[in-house]
Amino acid sequence: MKNIFLFTVVNIVLIGCGGGGGGSSTSNSTYEGPMALETEYTMFPGDSVNKDSENTSLKITHVDGRVESNIELVEGTATITRKP
């Protein structure tokens, strides 16, 4: 009985924590340079994206209460410049 209880508690904690793992955005939070199509980048206040072509289209995702935003190049070309 004690083992079943312990197993259940451990599973609840693991499920509540989300099981770890993250998206690709953390690896792209310091990248500076030309953006790749359909790759998500994390942007912070002061960072900027410069459109390199007229047909550039970006997808921006922001969650209220968070400082960072995620940005993805959908079409065209663009370059990320990070705040020094």
N, C-alpha and C positions, 0 to 999 in steps of 0.2 A: 504494500500500500504506500509506503514511504517513497519507493522508487517511482511509482506512477505519479505521485504528487510532484516530486522533483522534476521528472521529465516534462510534466505539463507546465510548471513554472518556467523552466528554461526555454521551452518553445514559445511561450507567451512573450518573454523578454526579447527573444530573437526576432519574432514577428514584429513586435512593437518598434524595434530599432531599425527595421527595414532591411536587415540582412547585409548591410554594408554595400560595397560596390557603388560606383558612380558613373556618370556619363563621360563622354570624351571632353567635355568642356573644361575640366580641371587641367588637362594637359595643354589646353590652348589658352590658358589665362595669362601667359606672359609672352606669347608669340607676337612678333612684330614683323610686318612685311605683307606681301601679296596674299590675299585670301584664296582658299581652294573652294570650289563649288560644293554645296551641300555639306559643309563642315561647320560645326557649331563652335563659336569662340565666346569666351567670357570677357565682357567689357566692364571696366570700372570707371568711376567719375574721372574726367580729364582725358580718357582715351578717346580716339577719334577714328572714323572710317572715311577714307577719301575715295570717291567714285573715280575710276579710271576710264570709264566709258559711259556713253549716253544711256545705254540700255540696262544699266546696273539696277538690280532689284534685290533688296535685302529683307529678311524676315527677322524682326526683333521681338524677343520675349522678355517681359519684365514682371517680377512678382512684387506686389506692394510690400513694403517693409524691408526689402533687401536692397543692398547698395549696388550689387552687380546686375547686369543684364546679359542675356545671351543673344548673339547675332549670327545669322547664317546667310551666306551669299547664295541667292537663288538663280541669278542670271547676271551676265556681264563680268566686269572685273573691278576689284576694289583692293585698297591697301589699308592695313591697320597701323596706326601710329599710337604708341603708348605714352602716357604722361611720364615725364622724367622723374 
